[in-house]
Amino acid sequence: MSGADLLPSIFGIVLVAAAAAFVLLPFARGAQLEVAPSVTPDSDTPDRLALYHQVLELEFDQQLGKLSAEDFQQLSAELLAQAGQALREERGTLGEIDDEIEQEIAAARVAFAAARGTKSRRGKPAATRS
């Protein structure tokens, strides 16, 4: 075999080794079951999205058989409770949120009524206006 014949074989072996390493690397790292919430640098409240992501990882681990159903229920309940607390701290109480939504709806209705009134006056012919 000449050097030109060995080059494709060496390239193929390196390519297969790289693909195998890419596939097997997650298995070599193992499962990471950290329940500690991530804390944003500007506050002491846990990041809700990170908590939801951890719940999804727990669900995946439970589906793979790495985590029992009881452990999954317990850990996911803890994480979801932390996420709920973070949401309450972030957005306030439910009553405050309802009041804010009602104010926005009222403002939208006023703006819509004003736009509708202006539009209907413009759309009428001059002869029918009184």
N, C-alpha and C positions, 0 to 999 in steps of 0.2 A: 504494500500500500504506500502510495506517495503522500506527501504533505497535503496535496490538494484534495485527496480522498478522505483524509482524517478531519479536515476542517468542518464539513457538514455534520459529521458524527459528534465531534466535540461540542459544536453549537447546539445540537439536539439534546445532548446530555445536560448541558448547562440550562437549557430552556426547561426541560423536564424537572430538574432539581429546583429551579426557581418557582415553578408552578406548585410543586409539592410543598415547598417551604411556605408559600402563600396560603395554601389550603390548610396545612397542619399548624400554623402559628397560633390560631385561636385556641386550638386544643391544648397546646403546650402552655399557654398562659393560664388556663383554668378559669373557673367561674369567679367573678368578683361580686360578692354579696355584701355591699356596703349599704347599710340602712341609714347612715348618718346623712342628714339633709345637706345639700350644698348651700352655702351662705353667700349672698351677694356681697361685694365689697362695701357698698354704701349703706347696708342695713344688716340687722341681725335676723331677718326673716328668711326662711328657706325659699329657694327658687321653685315656684310651682311646676314649671315645665320640667325641671330636673327631677322632681318628685314623681311626676307622671311617667317620665322616662324610666325611672327605677321600677315603677309598678309594671311597666311593659316588659322590662328585663326579667323581673320575677316571674311573670306569666310565661315567658319564653322558657326560662329554666324549669318551671313546673311541667310544661309540655314535653320538655326533653327528658324528664325524669330525674333531674338533678335536685329537685325540691319537692317535698311532700305537699299534699293538698292542704294539710293543717298549717304547715309553716307558711305556705303561700297566702292563705287566708289571714293569718295573724300579721305577717309583714306588710301585706298590701293594705290591710285596714289601718295599720299605724301610719303608713305613708300617705294614704288618702285623708286621714284625719289631720296630718300636718299640712297637706295641701289645702284642705278646707280652712284651717286656721290662717294660713298665709293669704288665702283669698279674702277672708273677712278683714284681715289687717290691711290688705291692699285696697279694698273697695269700700270698706265700712259695713255697717249693718244693713240688713235687707230693707229695712224701712227707709234708710238714707238713699239706697239705690232706687227704690220705688219712687221716692219723691223726686229724685233727679230725672228719672225716666218720664214721670208725669209732667215736669217742667219742660222737658224737651218736646214732648208731644204737644203740649199747649202752645209752645212757640212755633212749632211746625204748622199747627192748625191756623194760627193767626197769620203766618206768612202765606199759607196756601189760600186762605180766604182773601187776603189783600191782593194776591196775584190773580185770583179768579175774578174778583170784582173789577180790577183794572182791565183784564182781558175781555170781560163781557161788555164793558162800556166801549172799548175800542172796536169790537166786532160788530156792533149795531150800526145800521145805516143812519145817516144824519137826519133823515125825514122822520124816523120813529123815535128819536131821542126827545125827551121832554124836559 
